[in-house]
C-alpha cells in the first residue's frame, strides 16, 4: 500500500511512518521542510514540499496513493492560549484539512480511496464520571468547537469513492514526546502528583497502539466514520499519578492546585483540569483492535525511563 502522511515528523506521525515502513508499505510525506523531515524520518520516504497550507499541496504527492493519513495541526499544549495561539490552533487544522480535502476531490477518479483524519476527545467537553462512547453529544467550548469544525472539513471528502475515518485521539503516551515529556522530569525530581482535584478522568492511549489504529483505519475497508482512539481503561488523574510514581519509584503526592494551573496556563488549563471518561466502544466491539498496551501500568512501564 502507498500512503500519504501529513504531520509525519510529529510525535505520532514518526511512529506511524516507522510502522508503515516496517510492514513494507510505501510512504509519501507532505512537509514544510524536506531536509529536516528526511533527517527525522530517514531516506525510505518520498518527500514533497508544502509550505502554505492555505494553498493546494503538490499534485504529484498523490500519484499512486491508496490512502491519506492527516495528522497536521499546531500543538495544543505548546504555548499559553492567547488569541494568536488559538488562531494558529484553528488555522493549522481547519485550513490545512480543507486544502488537503480539496486536493483529493480535484483528483476525481484518481483520488486515494481512503482518507483518515484526526480529531480529539476534547470534542466531548468535561463530563465528570459519565462514560462517553462515539454516540455521545459534543460540547461548545474552544477545543470542542475546533474539533467539530475540523471534522466537518474532513467530512467533505467522503463520497461513494472515498472512505472517511476520523479518530478522536486521547492523551498520547510514549517515549520522547506526548504528555509524559513534561511530566516525567517533574516526577523524577519528586514533585509529581495529581492536578487540581485529581478526580478528572484521563483517557489515554499508547502511541504504538494509536499508530496501529491509524494504519488499521487506512487498510481496513470495513472501518468507516468516527472512532474513539483511546485505551480501554481510562484512569483518574490521581490514579494516573500514583501509577506513574510507582513506575518511576518516586513520590506522587505533591498536588498542583487548580488556581495555580489557571494562573500558569490560563484557558489552556481546562485541558488539564477537566476530563472525559472516554470508552473506545467501536474500536473494541466492531474492529476488535488488539492493544499492545491495554493497561496504564503496561503503557507507563514501557514509556517511563
BELKA-V317544 format. One record per helix or strand. SS is the DSSP state (h for helix, s for strand). FROM is the first residue (numbers start at 0). LEN is the number of residues. If there is no record, write none. Layout:
SS,FROM,LEN  SS,FROM,LEN
This chain:
s,1,5  h,10,12  s,25,6  h,33,8  s,45,4  h,58,4  s,66,4  h,82,24  h,107,3  s,113,7  h,120,4  s,130,2  h,141,14  s,162,7  s,170,3  h,179,9  s,194,1  s,200,2  s,203,3  h,206,13  s,224,5  s,234,2  h,236,12  s,255,1  h,257,16  s,276,2  h,280,5  h,295,8
